[in-house]
Amino acid sequence: MAPKDFLSSLASAFLLFIAYTAAATDGGDEGTALGASYIFGDSLVDAGNNNFLPTLSKANIKPNGIDFKASGGKPTGRYTNGRTIGDIIGEELGQKHYAVPFLDPNSTGQALLYGVNYASGGGGIMNATGRIFVNRLSMDIQIDYFNITRKQIDKLIGASKAKEHIMKKSIFSITIGSNDFLNNYLLPVLSIGARVTQTPDSFVDDLLSHLKAQLTRLYQLDARKFILGNVGPIGCIPYQRTINQLKEDECVALPNQLALQYNSKLKDLIAQLNDNLPGATFVHANVYDLVMELITNYAKYGFKTASKACCGNGGQYAGIIPCGPTSTLCTDRDKHVFWDPYHPSEAANVLIAKQLIAGDPKYVSPMNLKELRDL
């Protein structure tokens, strides 16, 4: 979430979040290693695309990335203290390299075969979402960029092998939707016109109509294995709790109601796509319930707080000012569900990722990511 992307379709991320494959790129370790991961979404899974944009939404400043071992603790543009959900899932499924950000100059050649990350802090399903940040990559633009990658892979290994690689060895992860509420429909002033002309029902239907077209477009580009995260409990993030001056066990009702409304219809859309797009498998990641479980029963999972940001400033939950060099920083980062006012910590991301990889059907269905990889 650019300042406010949250557990979007965590996925979003999630997830959101998270793209993963069925076999190693060169055919070795078939069924046990991840081939390619193509990641779409918002700041929950952005691995550095916003570093290359003139935007107000950036995470390439300390102490972001302080626990990211691959960079030696230096910020990479990830909106957390360590790995994103996508990073963790890739590692657990045997991916050889992290998916490189599309806008990174290193996103060329063989790197494309391990996957590409198109996610962007502030991005949403709707092109107008996140305009408060000036620049960000919407879902439509992210798919435009995948289309470029798709042609590059054709040139790299030939059309026939490229088609097999995309269809059989790649998982497409979509973690998006939170910003469409937090940085569009619910945003003061900028969204007032939209809310006058669109009821919540109408706005949610509009979102899903756009998302359906976007997913169909990916299918037409040979994507076959998908995981879609629903929108998390965005009314429970430290930013929302702080500005509304809530008690520790309270969340803001309206954002959560909108998320649940969207999530219910997203589940129907996933079922419809599974029925109507031959050869495709769409996996539903129930990020809302998964994150709510961590928030409600945080002590059970080893956390000491699910309301206060580890890195941030302002108010009871350090939820007003985004994480940066002048922020108050907690010393026990693995004891906080939230890294900053909007995004989960690496410790929370690990628990979320494990459920998506091999978890309970109430959180990931009709199969988990290991099963999707091995299809």
Disulfide bonds with the S-S distance in Angstrom:
Cys236-Cys251 2.10
Cys310-Cys330 2.03
Cys311-Cys323 2.03
